[in-house]
């Protein structure tokens, strides 16, 4: 029961985050969630650092960078389109 409540709270907070800080920032923070879980596992629970974790961290960070760059390009293209039409 408690687990479901925490999931509901997390989803409601995510909707509010998307509304107030924007969908891009919410997506980037959501994508970093697994990285946070890995770091907590390593430093709080003493889990071993493996090659699989390293590869996972690199993939997560690469995905976040790609998302951020795509959004930046999309924003830049919009600004360029506005400047050329005026």
For each residue, the residues with C-beta under 8 A, 3 or more apart:
1: 4 5
2: 5 6
3: 6 7
4: 1 7 8
5: 1 2 8 9
6: 2 3 9 10
7: 3 4 10 11
8: 4 5 11 12
9: 5 6 12 13
10: 6 7 13 14
11: 7 8 14 15
12: 8 9 15 16
13: 9 10 16 17
14: 10 11 17 18 26 30
15: 11 12 18 19
16: 12 13 19 20
17: 13 14 20 21 25 26 29
18: 14 15 21 22 23 26
19: 15 16
20: 16 17
21: 17 18 25 26
22: 18 25 26
23: 18 26 27
24: 27 28 67 68 71
25: 17 21 22 28 29
26: 14 17 18 21 22 23 29 30
27: 23 24 30 31 67
28: 24 25 31 32 64 67 68
29: 17 25 26 32 33
30: 14 26 27 33
31: 27 28 34 60 63 64 67
32: 28 29 35 36 60 64
33: 29 30 36 37
34: 31 37 38 56 60
35: 32 38 39 57 60 61
36: 32 33 39 40
37: 33 34 40 41
38: 34 35 41 42 53 56 57
39: 35 36 42 43
40: 36 37 43 44 45
41: 37 38 44 45 47
42: 38 39 45 46 47 49 53
43: 39 40 46
44: 40 41
45: 40 41 42
46: 42 43
47: 41 42
48:
49: 42 53 54
50: 53 54
51: 54 55
52: 55 56
53: 38 42 49 50 56 57
54: 49 50 51 57 58
55: 51 52 58 59
56: 34 38 52 53 59 60
57: 35 38 53 54 60 61
58: 54 55 61 62
59: 55 56 62 63
60: 31 32 34 35 56 57 63 64
61: 35 57 58 64 65
62: 58 59 65 66
63: 31 59 60 66 67
64: 28 31 32 60 61 67 68
65: 61 62 68 69
66: 62 63 69 70
67: 24 27 28 31 63 64 70 71
68: 24 28 64 65 71 72
69: 65 66 72 73
70: 66 67 73 74
71: 24 67 68 74 75
72: 68 69 75 76
73: 69 70 76 77
74: 70 71 77 78
75: 71 72 78 79
76: 72 73 79 80
77: 73 74 80 81
78: 74 75 81 82
79: 75 76 82 83
80: 76 77 83 84
81: 77 78 84 85
82: 78 79 85 86
83: 79 80 86
84: 80 81
85: 81 82
86: 82 83
